[in-house]
Amino acid sequence: MKKNVLICFLITGMLFAGFAYAGEERIPAIDHIWSWITAKAKIVWEHIYTFLNKEVEQRKPGAEEEFKKETEELKQEIREKGPSFWQRLKDLVQ
């Protein structure tokens, strides 16, 4: 899989250079190769997306619990340090 991706990137780089020099007079073979590469890139992207989507779904409950925990910690910290902050601000203004 990694080898295929590397080959696709190398060929893509060569094709971009070829397109830059060819302008409007492209060779049909290059168009065929380009469509093949884009099709393979879409397949690779779908595999990556599927893998990442599974990971996100697996980690989602833990992340939600961690977020709630962090939220409560911040609320507690604000309750503790909030009045002292406002008192210091009032002292600065006076």
Secondary structure, DSSP 8 states (H G I E B T S, - for coil): -HHHHHHHHHHHHHHHHHHHHHTT---HHHHHHHHHHHHHHHHHHHHHHHHHHHHHHHHHHHHHHHHHHHHHHHHHHHHHHHHHHHHHHHHHH-
